[in-house]
């Protein structure tokens, strides 16, 4: 029997949804629009950055230079991309993922540009403590069904293998636990209207696999600012400061769906508003303790004036 041995690193970013404010304010139209746009940017930027992590794992899992430790052969596939391995023999081995800009990938997006993945510390990526330098070179994601909205990444992030990766053990048993640490500083994200923002991230992700088919992920912020556990920070597309705090780790699994977190609590604070999302609630707004969740609960405050609102939003 052939098992699907590739562990998929899928980190779906938190998606914020905004309903109507409970206290309407005609002089806050711009603020409301900015709140909605910023939170969509949080979702898209986080999700697409971590989709790249999935591609990196797909590219490296069958590569002996980066640490494949079993003889079973499989051809890594990345939607709409080819893998250039000519840099494998460099002193610090690297590969380049080239996206073709024409293939439509789930969930209906087209990607172009390059991702360079270089091992800058450690003997193999599968060894605990090894570090990858991931360079985004005009990595652009276009959403054809959303009026061709797009975002383009340029910059560097670092991935550290905290726990080590034993692919052979996973192939034989179907179970594994992997922990990775992510850091990015001043990643420039440019949007289709020419606006740009600067993003920093600090995340610790734990992935668990059981019986080859059941996967779960727990994502937590991995730095402290002002006594708070922070996941990301930087400048919004409106050139205002933002900080995203992880109040409770975000947890999701394949049983309920990556896009339907079973728990988590985030708060995104900018110079002009705050939005907090409690994930994994039932239709009464109470966080579930078992099984799959109904949706999430939002609370937000707009400044100036402290206009606030709350909404229950069902997962799609």
Buried (B, 14 or more C-beta within 10 A) or exposed (E): EEBEBBBBBBBBBBBBBBEEBEEEEEEBEEBBEBBBBBBBBBBBBBBBBBBBBBBBBBBBBBBEBBBBBBEEEEEBEBBBBEBBBEBBEEEEBBBBBBBEEEBBBEEEBBBBBBBBBBBEBBEBBBBEEBBBBBBBEEBBBBBEEEEEBBBBBBBBBBBBBBBBBBBBEBBEBBEBBBBBBBBBBEBBBBBBEEBBBBBBBBBBBBBBBBEBEEBBBBBBBBBEEEEBBBBBBBBBBBEBEBBBBBBBBBBBBBEBBBBBBBBBBBBBBBEBBBBBBBBBBBEEBEBBEEEBBBBBBBBBBBEEEEBBBEBBBEBE
